[in-house]
Amino acid sequence: MNKSQTNAQTYRILKIDINGDQQADNEETKDWRFFDEAAANHDGVATSEEIRSFLRSRRN
């Protein structure tokens, strides 16, 4: 997955951001099986940077 694909996938994930806070919380992503892994600090919220970092780590 290249940078463009990572950004596109991050955008698609954040489209589920119901309350518009530029983050995805565990309620908004209840069907996304990688949410807990992407929310790096396990605070119940995955910021766009956490999502990008998670996707970059999965490129390998």
Buried (B, 14 or more C-beta within 10 A) or exposed (E): EEEEEBEEBBEEBBEEBEEEEEBBBBEBBEEBEBBEBBBBEEEEBBBBEBBBBBBEEEEE
